[in-house]
C-alpha cells in the first residue's frame, strides 16, 4: 500500500466512524468514482446503482457516494477495493490494465462497428471469462463492463474522410503504444501529450489534432480550437464496475443478486447515455462552435480498419497472446452476425 493510499484509507475509516451507518440496521457501502457530481453518464449511472440497491434491499444496504476523486485517483481506488477499504469503484480500462494487463485487448482499433455490437460483446461469454480471470488474477470482482466512449479524430488542417487524409498530420495521443502505433499506421505522426496540455498544444499548433469522444471534445475545450471532427470511432474505451470480493462474499445471496443487477443497470445507463451524448455533443459542437462534423460510414470505417488494425493487432498479440485476441475477434463476429444477419458489412 502506498503512503497516499494509506492516507485515503485512514481518512475513509475516520469518516465512517464519524458518520456511522445511515440507519441503525443498515449496511453502508462506499462507492468511489473519478467523475464529479452532476449530469454526466458516469454520475447518473452511479445514482441509478444507489437507488436500485437501496430500493431492492428495503434500505438494508445504503450506498454512500464519493465522486470527484475524493478518495484518490483511479489507481488508488482500485487498490482500496483490492485491499478492502472501499467496496466499489468504477475505473477506466487504462487504469485497470495496470492491475490486469489483458484489458488492453479491448483497444484493438475499429474492433466495434457500432455501440450495439460492443454492448453485446460486453455481456458475452468472452466478457464473463475475462471477469472470472480478473478475479482469479487480482482478487477483484468485476461486476460489469460499460461504455466509456468511442474516440474519434479532430484536426485543424482538413476533413478526414479516408485514410489518405491522415497523411502528414501531427495527432496528439495518450502515452500509449497502442494509440501511437495506430496513428502511425494511418500515416500521421503521433505526439504523446498529457491531457492537461492538449488544448494549449492545439492552440499553439504544436499538434494539428487529437482524438477523444464528443463529450470530451465539447466539455474539455478542444472544440474551441479545432475546426474539423470526424466521428470515425476508432477505439472504444471501457469502464469496469469493480467490487471487493471479501465484502461481496459476505453478503447474503439475495443481496448479492441485487448488487449484480444494479451493476447491470448502471452499465446500461452509461451505455445509453454515452451513445446519446455522441450526437448531442456533436450537435452542440457544430451549432455553438462551428465545427465541421463528418460521421464515417461503415464503408469508410472499413477502409481505416484495413490499414490501422493489422499492425496494432500484431503488437497486442505480442502482449496478451493469440488465444485472447482470437477469442475476442470471434466474439465480435458472432455479435455482428446476431445483430445484422449474414450480410454485415463493409468491414468484412
C-alpha positions in Angstrom: 0.0 0.0 0.0 1.4 3.4 -1.0 1.6 6.3 1.6 -1.1 8.1 -0.4 -3.4 5.1 -0.4 -2.9 4.5 3.3 -3.8 8.1 3.9 -7.0 7.8 1.9 -7.9 4.6 3.6 -7.4 6.1 7.1 -9.4 9.2 6.2 -12.2 7.0 4.9 -12.2 4.9 8.0 -12.4 8.0 10.1 -15.3 9.4 8.1 -17.2 6.2 8.6 -16.7 6.3 12.3 -17.9 9.9 12.5 -21.0 9.5 10.3 -21.9 5.9 11.2 -24.4 3.9 9.3 -27.3 5.6 7.6 -29.7 3.6 9.7 -29.1 1.5 12.8 -29.9 -1.7 11.0 -28.4 -0.8 7.6 -25.2 -1.8 6.0 -23.5 1.2 4.5 -21.2 0.6 1.5 -19.0 3.1 -0.2 -18.7 3.7 -4.0 -15.9 5.9 -5.3 -15.5 7.3 -8.8 -13.5 10.0 -10.6 -16.3 12.0 -12.2 -17.7 15.0 -10.3 -21.3 15.1 -9.1 -23.6 16.4 -11.8 -25.4 15.5 -15.1 -23.0 13.1 -16.7 -23.4 9.5 -17.9 -21.0 8.3 -15.2 -22.6 10.1 -12.3 -26.1 9.3 -13.5 -25.2 5.7 -13.7 -23.8 5.8 -10.2 -27.1 7.3 -8.9 -29.1 4.5 -10.6 -26.9 1.9 -8.8 -27.5 3.6 -5.4 -31.2 4.0 -5.9 -31.7 0.4 -7.2 -29.7 -1.2 -4.3 -31.5 0.8 -1.6 -34.9 0.2 -3.1 -34.5 -3.5 -3.7 -32.9 -4.2 -0.3 -35.6 -2.2 1.6 -32.9 0.1 2.9 -30.9 -2.8 4.4 -28.0 -1.6 2.2 -27.3 2.0 1.8 -24.8 3.3 -0.8 -22.6 6.3 0.1 -21.2 8.1 -3.0 -17.7 9.5 -3.2 -17.4 11.3 -6.6 -14.7 13.6 -8.0 -11.7 11.6 -6.9 -12.5 12.3 -3.2 -10.7 9.1 -2.2 -7.8 9.4 -4.7 -7.2 8.7 -8.3 -8.4 5.6 -10.2 -5.3 3.6 -9.3 -5.7 4.5 -5.6 -9.3 3.5 -5.6 -8.6 0.2 -7.4 -6.0 -0.6 -4.7 -8.5 0.3 -2.0 -11.1 -2.1 -3.5 -8.5 -4.8 -3.8 -7.4 -4.3 -0.1 -11.0 -3.9 1.3 -11.1 -0.3 2.5 -13.6 0.5 -0.4 -16.4 -1.7 -1.5 -16.9 -0.4 -5.1 -15.3 1.7 -7.8 -15.6 2.5 -11.5 -12.2 2.7 -13.2 -11.5 3.1 -16.9 -9.8 0.2 -18.8 -6.5 2.1 -18.9 -6.2 2.2 -15.1 -7.5 -1.4 -14.8 -4.8 -2.6 -17.3 -2.2 -1.6 -14.7 -3.6 -4.4 -12.5 -4.8 -6.7 -15.3 -2.8 -6.3 -18.5 -5.1 -8.4 -20.7 -7.6 -5.5 -20.6 -5.6 -3.9 -23.4 -7.1 -6.4 -25.8 -10.2 -4.1 -26.0 -8.0 -1.4 -27.5 -7.9 -3.0 -31.0 -8.7 -0.3 -33.4 -12.0 -0.5 -35.3 -13.0 -3.5 -33.3 -16.6 -2.5 -33.0 -18.7 -1.2 -35.9 -21.3 0.2 -33.6 -22.3 0.6 -29.9 -24.8 -2.2 -30.0 -22.1 -4.6 -31.2 -19.9 -3.5 -28.3 -22.8 -3.9 -25.8 -23.4 -7.4 -26.9 -19.7 -8.3 -26.5 -19.6 -6.7 -23.1 -22.3 -9.3 -22.0 -20.9 -12.2 -23.9 -19.2 -15.4 -22.7 -15.9 -13.8 -23.6 -16.6 -11.0 -21.1 -17.7 -13.5 -18.5 -14.5 -15.4 -18.8 -12.5 -12.2 -18.6 -14.3 -11.1 -15.4 -13.6 -14.6 -13.9 -10.0 -14.2 -14.9 -9.8 -10.7 -13.4 -11.0 -12.2 -10.1 -8.5 -15.1 -10.3 -5.5 -12.8 -11.2 -6.3 -9.8 -9.0 -8.8 -10.8 -6.3 -11.1 -8.0 -7.6 -14.6 -8.9 -8.6 -15.5 -7.2 -12.0 -19.3 -6.9 -11.9 -19.8 -5.5 -15.4 -18.2 -3.6 -18.3 -19.7 -0.4 -19.7 -19.1 2.1 -22.5 -16.6 4.9 -21.6 -16.8 6.3 -25.1 -15.8 6.0 -28.8 -12.7 8.0 -29.6 -12.5 10.0 -32.9 -10.2 12.4 -34.6 -10.3 16.2 -34.7 -7.9 18.5 -36.5 -7.3 22.0 -38.0 -6.0 21.1 -41.4 -8.7 19.3 -43.4 -11.7 16.9 -43.1 -10.6 13.3 -42.5 -12.8 11.2 -44.8 -10.5 8.5 -46.0 -7.2 7.1 -44.6 -5.1 9.3 -47.0 -6.4 12.4 -45.3 -4.4 11.5 -42.2 -1.1 11.8 -44.1 1.3 14.2 -42.5 -0.9 15.3 -39.6 0.5 15.6 -36.1 -2.0 14.0 -33.8 -1.9 14.1 -30.0 -2.3 10.7 -28.4 -2.2 9.4 -24.9 1.2 7.9 -23.9 0.0 4.5 -25.1 2.0 2.4 -27.6 -1.4 1.1 -29.0 -2.6 4.6 -29.9 0.8 5.7 -31.2 1.0 2.6 -33.4 -2.5 3.1 -34.8 -1.9 6.8 -35.7 1.5 6.0 -37.3 -0.1 3.2 -39.4 -2.5 5.7 -40.8 0.3 8.0 -42.0 0.2 10.6 -39.3 2.7 11.4 -36.6 1.7 10.5 -33.0 2.7 13.1 -30.4 2.1 11.9 -26.8 1.0 14.9 -24.6 -0.6 14.9 -21.2 -4.4 15.6 -21.1 -4.0 18.8 -19.2 -1.8 20.3 -22.0 -3.8 19.3 -25.1 -5.8 22.4 -25.6 -2.7 24.6 -25.4 -0.8 22.4 -27.8 -3.7 22.6 -30.3 -3.9 26.4 -29.9 -0.2 26.8 -30.4 0.0 24.5 -33.4 2.3 22.0 -31.7 -0.1 19.4 -33.0 -2.8 19.5 -35.7 -5.3 17.4 -33.9 -6.2 14.9 -31.2 -8.7 12.1 -30.6 -11.5 11.9 -28.0 -15.2 11.3 -27.7 -17.6 14.2 -28.5 -18.4 14.8 -24.8 -14.7 15.4 -24.0 -14.2 17.5 -27.2 -17.0 19.8 -26.1 -16.5 20.0 -22.3 -12.7 19.9 -22.5 -12.4 22.9 -24.7 -11.0 21.0 -27.7 -13.8 22.2 -29.9 -12.9 25.8 -29.3 -9.5 25.4 -31.0 -10.4 22.7 -33.7 -12.2 23.1 -37.0 -12.8 19.5 -38.2 -14.2 16.5 -36.4 -14.6 13.0 -38.0 -16.6 10.5 -36.0 -14.7 7.5 -37.2 -14.9 5.8 -33.7 -11.6 4.1 -34.0 -11.5 2.7 -30.4 -13.9 2.2 -27.6 -12.9 2.9 -24.0 -14.5 0.8 -21.3 -15.4 1.3 -17.6 -15.3 -1.6 -15.2 -17.6 -1.8 -12.2 -15.4 -3.5 -9.5 -16.1 -4.8 -6.0 -14.1 -6.1 -3.1 -14.5 -9.8 -3.2 -14.4 -10.5 0.5 -17.2 -7.9 1.1 -19.2 -9.4 -1.8 -19.0 -12.9 -0.4 -20.1 -11.7 3.0 -23.5 -10.7 1.6 -26.4 -13.0 1.7 -27.4 -14.5 -1.7 -30.3 -12.2 -2.2 -28.2 -9.1 -1.7 -25.5 -10.4 -4.0 -28.2 -10.7 -6.7 -29.3 -7.1 -6.1 -25.7 -5.9 -6.4 -25.2 -7.8 -9.7 -28.5 -6.5 -11.1 -27.6 -2.9 -10.0 -24.3 -3.2 -11.8 -26.0 -4.3 -15.0 -28.4 -1.3 -14.7 -25.5 1.0 -14.1 -23.7 -0.3 -17.2 -26.9 0.0 -19.3 -27.4 3.6 -18.1 -23.9 4.6 -19.1 -24.1 2.8 -22.4 -27.2 4.6 -23.5 -26.3 8.0 -22.2 -22.8 7.8 -23.7 -24.2 6.9 -27.1 -26.8 9.6 -26.9 -24.1 12.1 -26.0 -22.3 11.3 -29.2 -25.0 13.1 -31.3 -26.0 15.6 -28.6 -22.5 16.9 -28.1 -21.7 16.7 -31.8 -24.7 18.9 -32.5 -23.5 21.4 -29.9 -20.0 21.5 -31.3 -21.5 22.2 -34.8 -24.1 24.8 -33.8 -22.3 26.6 -31.0 -18.6 26.3 -32.1 -18.9 26.0 -35.8 -17.0 22.7 -36.1 -17.4 20.8 -39.3 -18.6 17.3 -38.4 -18.3 14.2 -40.6 -19.9 10.9 -39.5 -17.9 8.0 -41.0 -20.0 5.4 -42.9 -19.4 1.7 -42.3 -17.6 1.5 -45.7 -15.3 4.4 -44.7 -14.6 2.8 -41.3 -13.7 -0.4 -43.1 -11.0 1.4 -45.1 -9.4 2.7 -41.9 -9.7 -0.7 -40.3 -7.9 -2.4 -43.1 -4.8 -0.2 -42.6 -4.8 0.5 -38.9 -5.8 -2.8 -37.4 -3.1 -5.3 -38.6 0.0 -3.6 -37.0 -1.8 -2.9 -33.7 -3.1 -6.5 -33.7 0.4 -7.7 -34.0 1.5 -5.5 -31.1 -1.3 -6.6 -28.9 -0.9 -10.3 -29.7 2.7 -9.9 -28.5 1.5 -8.6 -25.2 -1.6 -10.7 -24.4 -1.2 -13.8 -26.7 -3.0 -15.1 -29.7 -5.7 -17.0 -27.9 -7.2 -14.0 -26.1 -7.2 -11.9 -29.3 -8.7 -14.6 -31.4 -11.4 -15.3 -28.8 -12.4 -11.6 -28.8 -12.4 -11.3 -32.6 -14.6 -14.4 -32.9 -17.0 -13.0 -30.3 -17.3 -9.7 -32.2 -18.1 -11.6 -35.4 -20.7 -13.6 -33.6 -22.3 -10.4 -32.2 -22.3 -8.9 -35.7 -23.9 -12.0 -37.2 -26.6 -12.0 -34.5 -27.4 -8.3 -34.9 -27.0 -7.9 -38.6 -27.6 -11.4 -40.0 -25.2 -12.9 -42.5 -24.8 -9.8 -44.6 -22.9 -7.5 -42.4 -20.8 -5.2 -43.6 -18.3 -3.4 -45.4 -15.7 -4.2 -42.7 -15.6 -7.9 -43.6 
